[in-house]
């Protein structure tokens, strides 16, 4: 009887405890539900030059003593919030250094994830009132896209919920981010020109619309030699007959589809286009070279190889206008690529991109003769490829959600929110990747996979730690340690560029790290074999394996002669990556490496041996990953290529030579010219990171001289819009290639990726394929400076640019419309002159529209039009298919 009573009592207690817990969770959920719906967030940049206005940024520990002021406002549209059991999580790309409201504290979690919590002094967020939380952050916030969406509320064990007005997954941040108006300058020395309709009008001056006849027969990218005939070939009824001897069937099918997309039939009775392969006709022996002769009765192509046939057909297609697709101009072309490597890098680690978007990108690469797809498959924020035998990499490492233990997913970053239903999460299955490689191969594009290491490896590390814990719990300790990527003895205090701790750095001193690399390379190599494109090049990554707190922008508290322009911190507690790893200390003590800082380059050499063991004889890396290797012969593979990404104005115009002289193949990948995540123009409404430059527009990219880096000092400015001087002091053997980069920290959607990529990629393709006659040959010790040297023929450059801009505006954008590419439409330049609206556009041929009643009615602009005094005028451009418009701007 006693046992029965005890059992009943125990059951009752458990039931009461369970009920209490349930009530507690219910109460917490009520807090979350009510706060997420009744709070509105406002994020407003107050001052981007706080250091010049009385804030001691140095004492706050800001890098280079640069800090900003931001006001976070929480407007309560409901009842008073008095409960303290809540937190707001949000992503902020700048470190928050101070909070100037004693009722709230902000804690850095990891990466860009922060949380706002009430302090003991918190009283309430009153009903129908707003509370302000002034904060001081590091650096600057000059673009509205610096703010990240999907702020969310948590409370105890409740399900997190996104604050409604921040749930802007479509990249419309204006719902909670205040416009940046006067705060668009980074520093007092910022001499960039803010792009408004008036300044844009001036910028576009001289870009005149060319006639149809003057553009007839022009090809993008520009051929080496081109002679245009006077007649056109009519292909009205029977279309074309493709007789392409030696071209594989997959590539032939692509070409047939491309003709059909222009409403040109492919039939056996059509106009004959014949091709043969004859490498002996080409002295230089370059893949992709071709000779093209379009005549009235037929077209004859002689190509160096299959790629040459494919590119010759792309040139024919390039001459065909969407509105005149029944005509092909007669012409003669002799053509070959300028660079062997004509590439683009796509990062899907930061934010995932769909397979369909990747395939559309490959389609456009092929049309413009780009041949290398550098595929960035992993980073701190995500692992994006299925690896058989390591399910945690995708089960955990490909997902972001609110799990503070990170046993089920990575914590939210870059505005991904608390759930795994955004582009913060996602991965390619094995079959997806094989399909992508096959797709690329048929278009003569080599896929170069990158698994970034030893830094930027957090997604892999967290995944393998979860695997370790799972197997240890099952009593399988040896198996658990097989692919572990961290040394448990390592207590190093380090901070990465993106504000992660030591769990961002794969440990280069562990055999298990090398086993992991071997496993990954082996599995991806198998995928390439199945796809029919064996892996020829492996990208090691290698960038940014450092502690930023030990960088030049900081100084130690104990330094006697402090510099005002540096952040003051306690550097005695800061470590280089792996400094306190016993495994790595052993490496140093045994002389395997000179010191801890040499470990990334040492690991690159170790990985080169693994690469070689898989029959891959070409290794690629970001150049800083090879910094401490003696030269290219320090590696096991025959060829080592570096993506050179120093900014030119910080010395990159000369430091590129060092890599070439050490025997590396150099791919020009400079962020200040060919990073497509940088803004198009200097305007806070244009999204993009700007650490390297305030703008990379089509004209700047087109004017880039990739094979004579000092020359660019004569045609462009530094990050702050100021001239710089450049001189190469070493011999330069020439670039191996050029690559554009699409980093995706604030490119969350497929649509945004295409906006940032196109039409800029066309300018990249032009420079990759064709060397212009205004480009000057490299000459050691020749100095270039804007306004003081005149080596570049500016008139030739302008004429070439006007031709290119007209081809884009009158021809290429129509083709991008046909391919359903969401490219960026430029905003017109406009001004009021003598009572009339005068407008122009960077790509002549695009439709310009104007409104005098704040967008209620839009009118076609064709010539200067009278404007009544006091009328507000808005302008926009319209896509050729009339389905999309540019951003609208008012004339002030």
C-alpha positions in Angstrom: 0.0 0.0 0.0 2.9 2.3 0.9 4.5 1.6 -2.4 1.3 2.5 -4.3 1.0 5.8 -2.3 4.6 6.7 -3.0 4.1 5.9 -6.7 1.0 8.1 -6.8 2.8 10.9 -5.0 5.8 10.7 -7.4 3.5 10.7 -10.4 1.7 13.8 -9.0 4.9 15.6 -8.4 6.2 14.8 -12.0 2.8 15.9 -13.3 3.0 19.2 -11.4 6.5 19.8 -12.6 5.6 18.9 -16.1 2.6 21.2 -15.9 4.8 24.0 -14.5 7.3 23.5 -17.3 4.5 23.5 -19.9 3.1 26.7 -18.4 6.5 28.3 -18.4 7.1 27.4 -22.1 3.6 28.7 -22.8 4.3 32.0 -21.0 7.7 32.3 -22.9 5.9 31.6 -26.2 3.4 34.3 -25.4 6.2 36.8 -24.9 7.8 35.8 -28.2 4.5 35.9 -30.1 3.5 39.2 -28.8 6.8 40.9 -29.1 7.5 39.7 -32.6 4.2 41.1 -33.9 3.9 44.3 -31.9 7.6 45.5 -32.1 8.9 47.4 -35.1 12.7 47.8 -35.5 14.3 50.8 -37.0 18.0 50.8 -37.8 19.4 54.3 -38.5 23.0 55.3 -39.2 23.7 58.5 -37.3 27.4 59.2 -37.9 30.0 57.3 -40.0 32.8 59.6 -38.8 32.2 59.3 -35.1 36.0 59.6 -34.3 36.0 63.0 -35.9 33.1 64.1 -33.8 34.2 63.4 -30.2 34.1 59.7 -29.9 37.3 58.1 -28.7 37.2 55.2 -31.2 40.8 54.2 -30.3 39.9 53.7 -26.6 36.9 51.6 -27.6 39.3 49.2 -29.5 38.2 50.0 -33.0 40.4 48.8 -35.8 42.3 51.8 -37.2 40.3 53.9 -34.6 37.3 54.0 -37.0 33.9 53.8 -35.5 30.3 54.7 -36.3 27.1 55.6 -34.5 23.9 53.7 -35.1 20.5 54.2 -33.5 18.4 51.0 -32.9 14.8 51.9 -32.2 12.2 49.5 -30.9 8.7 50.8 -31.5 6.0 49.1 -29.4 2.6 49.1 -31.2 0.9 47.1 -28.4 0.7 46.7 -24.7 3.6 47.5 -22.4 6.4 45.0 -22.4 7.6 44.5 -18.8 8.9 41.0 -18.8 12.7 40.6 -18.8 12.8 37.0 -20.1 13.5 37.7 -23.7 16.3 38.4 -26.2 16.5 39.8 -29.7 19.0 38.1 -31.9 20.2 40.0 -35.0 23.1 40.0 -37.4 25.4 43.0 -37.6 28.4 43.0 -39.8 30.3 45.5 -37.6 31.5 44.7 -34.1 29.4 46.6 -31.5 31.8 48.5 -29.2 29.4 50.3 -26.9 25.7 50.5 -25.9 24.5 53.9 -24.6 21.3 52.8 -22.9 21.7 51.3 -19.5 18.4 49.3 -19.8 19.9 47.1 -22.6 23.0 45.2 -23.2 24.3 43.8 -26.5 26.4 40.6 -26.5 28.4 39.3 -29.4 27.7 35.6 -30.0 29.7 34.5 -33.0 30.4 35.8 -36.4 28.0 38.6 -37.0 25.3 37.3 -34.6 24.5 39.5 -31.6 21.7 39.6 -29.1 20.0 42.5 -27.3 18.8 41.7 -23.7 17.2 43.8 -21.0 19.5 44.6 -18.0 18.6 44.7 -14.4 17.8 48.4 -14.9 15.2 47.6 -17.5 11.8 49.0 -16.6 9.6 48.4 -19.7 9.0 49.1 -23.3 5.9 51.3 -22.8 2.7 50.8 -24.7 2.6 52.6 -28.0 6.1 54.1 -27.4 9.6 53.9 -28.8 12.8 53.0 -27.0 16.1 54.0 -28.5 19.3 52.0 -28.1 22.3 54.1 -29.4 25.3 52.0 -30.2 28.8 52.5 -31.4 30.1 50.1 -34.0 33.4 49.5 -35.7 34.3 50.9 -39.1 31.4 52.4 -41.2 27.9 51.7 -42.4 27.7 53.6 -45.7 25.4 51.2 -47.6 21.9 50.4 -46.5 22.6 46.7 -47.3 25.1 46.7 -44.4 22.1 46.0 -42.2 20.9 42.4 -42.2 17.2 41.2 -42.1 15.3 38.7 -40.0 15.8 39.9 -36.4 14.1 37.5 -34.1 12.9 37.1 -30.5 13.6 34.2 -28.2 12.5 33.5 -24.6 13.6 30.4 -22.6 12.4 27.3 -24.5 10.0 29.1 -26.8 10.1 28.8 -30.6 11.9 31.9 -31.9 9.9 34.2 -34.1 11.1 36.9 -36.6 10.1 40.5 -35.9 7.6 41.2 -38.6 9.0 44.3 -40.2 12.5 42.8 -40.5 11.3 39.7 -42.3 12.5 41.1 -45.7 13.9 38.1 -47.4 13.4 39.7 -50.8 16.2 42.1 -50.0 13.8 45.1 -49.4 15.5 46.5 -46.3 13.6 49.8 -46.4 11.0 48.3 -44.1 13.3 48.8 -41.1 16.5 50.5 -42.4 16.4 54.3 -42.5 17.7 55.9 -45.7 21.4 56.9 -45.5 21.6 60.5 -46.7 24.4 62.7 -45.4 26.3 59.7 -44.0 27.5 58.2 -47.3 31.2 59.2 -46.8 33.5 56.8 -45.1 36.0 59.3 -43.9 36.8 63.0 -44.1 39.2 62.2 -46.9 36.5 60.5 -49.0 36.4 62.3 -52.3 34.1 59.9 -54.1 31.2 61.4 -56.1 27.8 60.5 -54.9 25.8 59.2 -57.8 22.6 61.2 -58.3 20.7 61.8 -61.5 22.8 65.0 -62.1 26.2 63.5 -61.4 25.2 60.4 -63.3 24.3 62.7 -66.3 27.8 64.1 -66.2 29.3 60.6 -65.9 27.5 59.4 -69.0 28.5 62.5 -71.0 30.1 61.4 -74.3 28.3 58.1 -74.4 26.3 58.7 -77.6 23.9 56.3 -79.3 25.5 54.6 -82.3 23.6 53.7 -85.5 22.5 50.1 -86.3 24.9 50.2 -89.2 27.9 51.1 -87.1 27.2 48.1 -84.7 26.4 45.7 -87.5 28.8 42.7 -87.4 30.3 43.6 -84.1 31.1 40.6 -81.8 31.3 40.4 -78.0 33.9 39.7 -76.7 35.8 41.5 -79.4 37.8 39.2 -81.9 41.5 39.5 -82.5 40.9 40.5 -86.2 37.5 41.3 -87.8 36.6 42.5 -91.3 32.9 43.1 -91.8 31.4 42.6 -95.3 28.7 44.9 -96.8 26.0 42.2 -97.3 23.8 40.2 -95.0 22.8 36.6 -95.2 19.1 36.1 -95.1 18.0 32.9 -93.2 14.3 33.6 -93.3 12.6 30.2 -94.0 15.0 27.3 -93.8 17.1 28.5 -90.8 20.6 27.1 -90.5 22.2 23.7 -91.2 25.0 23.0 -88.7 27.7 20.7 -90.1 30.2 20.8 -87.3 32.7 18.0 -87.8 34.5 16.9 -84.6 32.1 18.6 -82.2 30.6 16.4 -79.5 26.8 15.8 -79.5 26.2 17.5 -76.2 27.8 20.8 -77.3 26.1 20.5 -80.7 22.7 20.2 -78.9 23.5 23.4 -76.9 24.2 25.3 -80.1 21.0 24.1 -81.7 19.1 25.3 -78.7 20.8 28.7 -78.8 19.7 29.2 -82.5 16.2 28.2 -81.7 16.0 30.7 -78.8 16.5 33.4 -81.4 13.7 31.9 -83.5 16.2 30.4 -86.0 15.3 26.9 -87.1 18.0 24.3 -87.3 17.3 22.1 -90.3 19.1 20.0 -92.9 17.9 22.4 -95.7 19.1 25.6 -94.0 22.0 27.9 -94.6 25.1 25.8 -94.1 27.6 26.5 -91.3 30.5 24.1 -91.7 33.3 23.5 -89.2 36.4 21.4 -89.1 39.2 21.1 -86.6 42.7 21.7 -87.9 45.2 22.6 -85.1 48.1 23.0 -87.6 46.5 26.3 -88.9 47.2 28.0 -85.6 50.7 28.9 -84.7 50.1 29.7 -81.1 48.2 26.5 -80.4 45.6 28.1 -78.1 42.5 26.2 -77.1 39.4 28.1 -78.4 41.1 29.7 -81.4 39.1 29.8 -84.6 38.9 31.3 -88.1 35.4 32.4 -89.2 34.3 33.3 -92.7 30.6 34.1 -93.1 29.7 34.3 -96.8 26.5 34.6 -98.8 26.3 30.9 -99.7 27.7 29.3 -96.5 29.9 29.9 -93.4 33.3 28.1 -93.0 34.9 27.6 -89.6 38.4 26.3 -89.0 39.1 25.7 -85.4 42.0 24.7 -83.2 39.8 22.3 -81.2 36.2 21.6 -80.2 36.1 24.7 -78.0 37.2 26.7 -81.1 34.1 25.5 -83.0 31.9 26.3 -80.1 33.3 29.8 -79.7 33.0 30.5 -83.4 29.3 29.7 -83.3 29.0 32.0 -80.2 30.5 34.7 -82.4 27.9 34.2 -85.1 25.2 34.3 -82.5 26.7 37.4 -81.0 26.2 39.3 -84.3 22.5 38.4 -84.6 20.1 40.9 -83.1 16.9 39.7 -81.4 14.8 42.1 -83.6 16.7 41.1 -86.8 17.2 37.4 -86.2 16.7 36.6 -89.9 20.0 38.3 -90.9 23.6 37.3 -90.4 26.3 39.8 -91.5 29.0 38.6 -93.8 32.4 38.9 -92.2 35.9 37.4 -91.7 37.3 36.8 -88.2 40.6 35.4 -86.9 40.3 34.9 -83.2 41.9 33.5 -80.2 41.7 34.1 -76.4 43.9 36.6 -74.6 44.1 34.5 -71.5 44.0 30.7 -71.0 42.1 31.3 -67.7 38.8 33.3 -68.1 36.9 32.7 -65.0 34.3 33.5 -62.4 34.2 32.4 -58.8 30.8 31.8 -57.1 30.6 31.6 -53.4 27.7 29.4 -52.2 29.1 29.0 -48.7 27.8 32.3 -47.3 24.4 32.1 -48.9 23.3 29.1 -50.9 22.3 29.4 -54.6 20.0 27.1 -56.4 21.2 24.6 -59.0 19.0 26.4 -61.6 20.7 29.7 -61.0 24.1 28.1 -61.2 23.2 26.5 -64.6 21.9 29.9 -65.9 25.3 31.4 -64.9 27.1 28.7 -66.8 25.0 29.3 -69.9 26.0 33.0 -69.9 29.7 32.2 -69.2 29.7 30.0 -72.3 28.0 32.7 -74.5 30.8 35.1 -73.6 33.6 32.6 -73.9 34.5 32.3 -70.2 36.0 28.9 -69.4 36.7 28.4 -65.7 34.1 28.1 -63.0 35.8 28.4 -59.6 33.2 26.9 -57.3 33.5 28.0 -53.6 31.7 25.2 -51.9 32.4 25.8 -48.2 33.0 28.6 -45.7 32.5 29.5 -42.1 28.8 30.0 -42.7 28.0 26.8 -44.7 29.1 23.5 -46.2 27.4 23.0 -49.5 28.2 19.6 -51.0 27.2 16.1 -50.0 30.1 13.9 -49.1 29.3 10.1 -48.7 30.3 8.8 -45.3 30.3 12.3 -43.7 26.6 13.0 -43.3 27.1 15.7 -40.6 28.6 18.0 -43.2 25.2 18.5 -44.8 22.9 17.4 -41.9 24.5 20.2 -39.7 27.0 22.2 -41.7 24.6 23.1 -44.6 21.9 24.5 -42.2 21.6 27.6 -40.2 19.0 27.9 -37.4 18.6 29.0 -33.8 20.4 26.2 -31.9 22.9 27.6 -29.4 24.5 24.2 -29.0 25.1 23.9 -32.7 24.3 20.2 -32.6 21.7 20.4 -35.3 22.7 23.4 -37.3 25.0 26.4 -37.5 23.9 29.6 -35.8 22.2 32.2 -38.0 24.5 34.5 -39.9 24.1 37.2 -42.5 20.3 37.7 -41.9 19.3 34.0 -42.4 16.9 34.0 -39.4 16.1 31.3 -36.9 14.8 28.7 -39.3 16.5 26.6 -42.0 14.0 27.7 -44.7 16.1 30.5 -46.3 19.1 30.6 -48.6 21.3 30.6 -45.5 20.7 26.8 -45.7 21.0 24.4 -48.5 23.4 22.0 -50.3 24.0 20.3 -53.5 23.5 16.5 -53.6 26.1 14.4 -55.1 23.9 14.1 -58.3 23.4 17.9 -58.3 27.1 18.5 -58.4 27.7 15.8 -61.1 24.9 17.5 -63.2 26.6 20.9 -62.8 30.0 19.5 -63.9 28.4 17.8 -66.9 26.6 21.0 -67.8 29.8 22.9 -67.6 31.8 20.4 -69.6 29.4 20.6 -72.5 30.0 24.3 -72.6 33.8 24.0 -72.4 34.0 25.2 -68.8 36.3 23.6 -66.3 34.8 23.3 -62.8 37.4 24.1 -60.1 36.1 23.1 -56.7 37.3 25.0 -53.6 37.1 23.7 -50.1 38.5 26.7 -48.1 41.1 25.8 -45.5 42.7 26.1 -43.0 40.7 29.3 -42.2 37.1 29.8 -43.2 36.4 26.2 -42.1 33.9 26.6 -39.3 31.1 24.8 -41.0 33.3 21.8 -41.5 34.7 22.0 -38.0 31.3 22.2 -36.2 30.1 19.3 -38.3 33.0 17.1 -37.5 32.7 18.0 -33.8 29.1 16.8 -33.9 30.3 13.6 -35.6 33.0 13.2 -32.9 30.4 13.6 -30.0 28.0 11.1 -31.7 30.7 8.4 -32.2 32.2 8.9 -28.7 28.7 8.5 -27.2 28.6 5.2 -29.1 31.9 4.1 -27.7 33.7 4.5 -31.0 36.5 6.8 -30.0 39.0 5.8 -32.7 36.4 6.4 -35.4 35.4 9.6 -33.7 38.9 11.0 -34.0 39.4 9.9 -37.6 38.3 13.2 -39.1 38.4 15.6 -36.1 39.6 19.0 -37.2 40.5 20.7 -33.9 43.0 19.9 -31.2 41.2 19.7 -27.9 44.2 21.2 -26.1 44.0 24.4 -28.2 42.8 27.3 -26.1 44.1 30.0 -28.5 42.2 33.3 -28.3 41.8 34.4 -31.9 39.4 36.4 -33.9 38.8 36.0 -37.6 38.0 38.6 -40.2 34.4 37.7 -39.8 34.6 37.7 -36.0 34.7 33.9 -35.4 36.8 32.3 -32.7 39.3 29.4 -33.0 36.6 27.1 -34.3 37.0 28.8 -37.6 40.5 27.4 -38.2 41.1 23.7 -39.2 44.1 22.5 -37.3 47.0 21.9 -39.8 49.1 19.9 -37.3 46.7 16.9 -37.0 46.8 13.8 -39.1 43.0 13.7 -38.8 42.9 17.0 -40.7 44.9 15.5 -43.6 42.6 12.4 -43.5 39.7 14.8 -43.8 41.2 16.6 -46.8 42.0 13.3 -48.5 38.5 12.1 -48.0 36.9 15.2 -49.4 39.2 15.3 -52.5 38.7 11.6 -53.1 34.9 12.0 -53.1 34.7 15.1 -55.2 37.3 13.5 -57.7 34.9 10.6 -58.0 32.0 13.0 -58.9 34.2 14.6 -61.6 35.0 11.2 -63.1 31.3 10.3 -63.2 30.6 13.6 -64.9 33.2 12.9 -67.5 35.4 15.8 -66.5 38.3 14.4 -64.4 39.5 16.8 -61.8 42.6 18.7 -63.1 42.7 21.5 -60.7 42.0 21.7 -56.9 41.5 25.0 -55.1 43.0 24.9 -51.6 41.6 28.2 -50.4 44.2 29.4 -47.9 43.1 33.0 -47.3 42.9 34.9 -44.1 44.4 32.4 -41.6 45.1 35.2 -39.1 44.0 36.9 -35.9 42.8 40.3 -36.9 43.4 41.7 -33.4 47.1 41.3 -34.1 46.9 43.3 -37.2 48.4 46.7 -38.0 45.2 48.6 -37.0 45.6 47.8 -33.4 48.1 48.6 -30.6 48.6 47.2 -27.1 47.4 48.9 -24.0 50.9 48.9 -22.6 52.5 50.7 -25.6 54.0 54.0 -24.4 53.8 56.1 -27.5 50.2 55.4 -28.6 49.0 56.3 -32.1 45.6 58.0 -32.2 44.7 56.3 -35.5 44.9 52.8 -34.0 42.6 50.8 -31.8 43.9 50.2 -28.3 43.3 46.7 -26.9 45.0 44.2 -24.6 47.0 42.3 -27.1 48.6 40.2 -24.4 45.6 38.0 -24.4 45.5 37.6 -28.2 47.0 34.6 -30.0 47.9 33.7 -33.5 45.7 30.8 -34.7 46.9 27.4 -33.1 49.4 29.1 -30.8 48.2 27.1 -27.9 47.6 23.9 -29.7 50.0 21.3 -28.2 50.1 19.5 -31.6 51.3 22.7 -33.3 53.7 23.6 -30.5 55.3 20.2 -31.1 55.6 21.1 -34.9 57.5 24.2 -34.0 59.8 22.6 -31.4 60.7 19.8 -33.8 61.5 22.3 -36.6 58.7 21.3 -39.0 57.8 24.9 -39.3 59.8 28.0 -38.4 57.0 29.4 -36.3 53.2 29.3 -35.8 52.6 31.9 -38.5 54.1 29.6 -41.1 51.5 26.9 -40.6 49.0 27.9 -43.3 51.7 27.7 -46.0 53.1 24.5 -44.5 49.6 23.0 -44.7 49.2 24.1 -48.3 52.4 22.1 -49.1 51.0 19.1 -47.2 47.7 19.3 -49.1 49.6 19.6 -52.4 51.0 16.1 -51.8 47.4 14.8 -51.2 46.3 16.5 -54.3 49.1 14.9 -56.3 48.3 11.4 -54.8 44.9 11.7 -56.5 46.4 12.3 -59.9 45.7 16.0 -59.8 48.8 18.0 -60.9 47.5 21.6 -60.6 46.8 23.4 -57.3 45.2 26.8 -57.0 44.9 29.1 -53.9 44.3 32.6 -52.7 47.8 34.1 -52.7 48.1 34.8 -49.0 47.8 31.1 -48.3 51.2 30.6 -50.0 52.9 33.6 -48.3 55.6 31.6 -46.4 56.4 29.1 -49.1 59.7 29.8 -50.8 58.3 29.5 -54.4 56.0 27.5 -56.6 58.5 24.6 -56.6 57.9 24.1 -52.8 54.8 22.2 -53.7 54.3 18.6 -54.8 52.3 19.4 -57.9 53.8 20.7 -61.2 51.7 23.8 -61.4 50.6 26.2 -58.7 48.3 29.1 -59.5 47.3 32.0 -57.2 44.3 34.2 -57.3 45.9 37.5 -56.7 43.6 39.7 -54.6 45.6 42.6 -53.3 44.0 45.9 -54.0 46.1 47.9 -56.5 46.2 51.2 -54.6 47.6 49.4 -51.5 50.6 48.1 -53.5 49.0 45.4 -55.6 50.3 47.0 -58.8 53.7 45.8 -57.8 53.2 42.9 -55.4 51.7 40.8 -58.2 55.1 40.6 -59.7 56.5 38.8 -56.6 54.2 35.9 -57.3 55.0 35.7 -60.9 58.8 35.8 -60.2 58.4 33.0 -57.7 57.1 30.8 -60.5 53.3 30.9 -59.7 50.7 31.3 -62.5 48.9 34.5 -61.5 45.1 35.0 -62.0 44.2 38.6 -61.7 41.4 38.7 -59.2 41.7 42.2 -57.7 38.7 43.2 -55.5 38.9 46.8 -56.6 38.1 45.9 -60.2 36.6 42.4 -60.5 34.8 41.6 -57.3 31.2 41.6 -58.3 30.0 41.9 -54.7 31.2 45.5 -54.6 28.6 48.2 -55.4 27.9 49.3 -58.9 28.1 52.9 -58.0 28.6 55.3 -55.0 25.1 55.4 -53.6 23.8 54.0 -50.3 20.9 52.4 -52.2 23.4 50.2 -54.1 24.1 47.1 -52.2 27.5 45.5 -51.8 30.6 45.4 -49.6 33.0 48.2 -50.1 36.2 47.4 -48.2 38.1 47.5 -51.4 36.3 50.1 -53.5 33.2 52.2 -53.4 32.2 51.0 -56.9 33.0 48.5 -59.6 30.8 49.4 -62.6 30.9 48.1 -66.1 32.9 51.1 -67.3 35.6 50.7 -64.6 35.9 46.9 -65.3 36.0 47.5 -69.1 38.8 50.1 -68.6 40.8 47.7 -66.4 44.3 46.7 -67.7 44.8 43.3 -66.2 48.2 42.7 -67.8 49.8 46.0 -66.8 48.5 46.7 -63.3 50.3 50.1 -62.9 48.5 51.5 -65.9 45.2 51.5 -63.9 46.5 54.4 -61.8 46.0 56.6 -64.9 42.4 55.6 -65.4 40.9 55.0 -61.9 41.0 56.1 -58.3 41.4 54.4 -54.9 38.7 53.5 -52.4 38.3 57.1 -51.3 38.0 58.5 -54.8 41.6 59.8 -54.7 44.3 59.4 -57.4 47.2 57.1 -56.6 50.6 56.5 -58.2 51.8 53.1 -59.4 55.0 51.7 -60.7 56.2 48.1 -61.2 59.7 47.7 -59.8 60.1 44.0 -60.9 59.9 42.0 -64.1 56.4 40.8 -65.0 56.0 37.7 -67.2 52.2 38.2 -67.7 49.0 37.0 -66.2 47.7 33.5 -66.6 44.2 34.8 -66.5 41.5 37.0 -65.0 38.7 36.0 -62.6 35.6 37.8 -61.4 34.4 37.0 -57.9 30.9 36.8 -56.5 31.1 36.7 -52.7 27.6 36.3 -51.3 27.6 37.8 -47.7 24.8 40.1 -48.7 23.6 38.3 -51.8 20.9 36.2 -50.3 18.8 35.3 -53.3 19.3 34.0 -56.9 17.7 37.2 -58.2 20.2 39.3 -56.3 23.1 37.2 -57.5 22.1 38.0 -61.1 21.6 41.7 -60.3 25.1 41.9 -59.0 26.7 39.8 -61.8 25.0 41.1 -64.9 25.7 43.0 -67.0 29.2 43.5 -65.3 30.2 40.0 -66.3 30.2 41.1 -70.0 32.9 43.6 -69.3 34.9 40.9 -67.5 34.5 38.7 -70.5 35.7 41.4 -72.8 38.9 42.0 -70.8 39.5 38.2 -70.5 39.2 37.5 -74.2 40.5 40.7 -75.9 43.4 43.0 -75.4 42.4 46.5 -76.4 44.7 48.8 -78.4 44.5 51.4 -75.6 46.2 49.0 -73.2 49.9 49.8 -72.7 52.5 47.1 -72.5 54.1 46.6 -69.1 57.4 48.3 -68.6 59.5 48.0 -65.4 60.0 51.2 -63.5 57.4 53.1 -65.6 55.3 55.3 -63.3 51.6 56.0 -63.9 49.4 58.6 -62.2 46.1 60.2 -63.1 46.5 63.7 -64.5 50.3 63.6 -64.5 51.2 60.8 -67.0 49.5 60.3 -70.4 50.5 56.8 -71.6 46.9 55.7 -72.1 45.2 57.0 -75.3 42.0 58.3 -73.5 40.2 58.9 -76.8 40.7 55.3 -78.0 39.5 54.1 -74.6 36.4 56.3 -74.8 35.6 55.2 -78.4 36.0 51.5 -77.4 33.8 52.0 -74.4 31.1 53.8 -76.4 31.0 50.9 -78.8 30.8 48.3 -76.0 28.1 50.3 -74.1 26.0 50.5 -77.3 26.3 46.8 -77.9 25.1 46.1 -74.4 22.3 48.6 -74.6 21.1 47.8 -78.1 21.8 44.1 -78.3 23.0 42.1 -75.3 20.4 43.1 -72.7 17.7 41.8 -75.0 19.4 38.5 -75.0 19.7 38.5 -71.2 15.9 39.1 -71.2 15.4 36.1 -73.4 17.5 34.0 -70.9 15.4 35.3 -68.0 18.4 36.9 -66.3 17.5 39.5 -63.6 20.4 41.9 -64.5 20.7 45.3 -63.1 19.1 48.1 -65.1 21.1 51.4 -64.8 19.4 54.5 -63.5 19.3 57.3 -66.1 21.3 60.5 -65.7 19.1 63.5 -65.7 19.1 67.3 -65.0 16.8 70.3 -65.5 18.4 72.7 -67.9 16.7 75.9 -69.1 13.3 74.6 -67.8 13.7 71.3 -69.7 14.4 67.7 -68.5 17.5 66.4 -70.2 18.4 62.7 -69.7 20.9 60.1 -70.8 21.9 56.6 -70.0 25.1 54.5 -69.7 23.8 51.9 -72.2 22.3 53.8 -75.2 19.2 52.1 -76.6 17.6 51.4 -73.2 14.2 53.1 -72.7 14.2 56.1 -70.4 11.0 57.1 -68.6 10.1 60.1 -66.5 7.3 61.0 -64.1 6.1 64.4 -62.8 3.6 63.1 -60.3 5.7 60.8 -58.1 5.4 57.7 -60.3 1.6 57.7 -60.8 2.1 58.1 -64.6 5.3 57.4 -66.6 6.2 58.9 -70.0 8.7 57.9 -72.6 11.7 60.2 -72.8 13.1 60.7 -76.3 14.2 64.3 -76.3 14.4 67.3 -73.9 11.0 67.9 -72.4 9.6 71.0 -70.7 9.1 70.8 -66.9 6.8 73.2 -65.0 8.3 75.1 -62.1 8.0 73.3 -58.9 7.3 69.9 -60.4 9.2 66.9 -59.0 10.7 64.8 -61.7 11.5 61.1 -61.3 13.4 58.9 -63.8 13.9 55.2 -64.4 15.0 52.9 -67.2 12.9 50.0 -68.6 14.2 46.6 -69.8 13.9 45.9 -73.5 11.1 43.3 -72.8 9.3 46.0 -70.8 9.0 43.6 -67.8 11.3 45.3 -65.3 12.5 48.8 -64.4 15.5 50.3 -62.7 15.5 51.9 -59.2 13.5 55.2 -59.4 15.3 58.4 -58.4 14.0 61.9 -58.1 15.8 65.0 -59.3 16.6 67.2 -56.2 
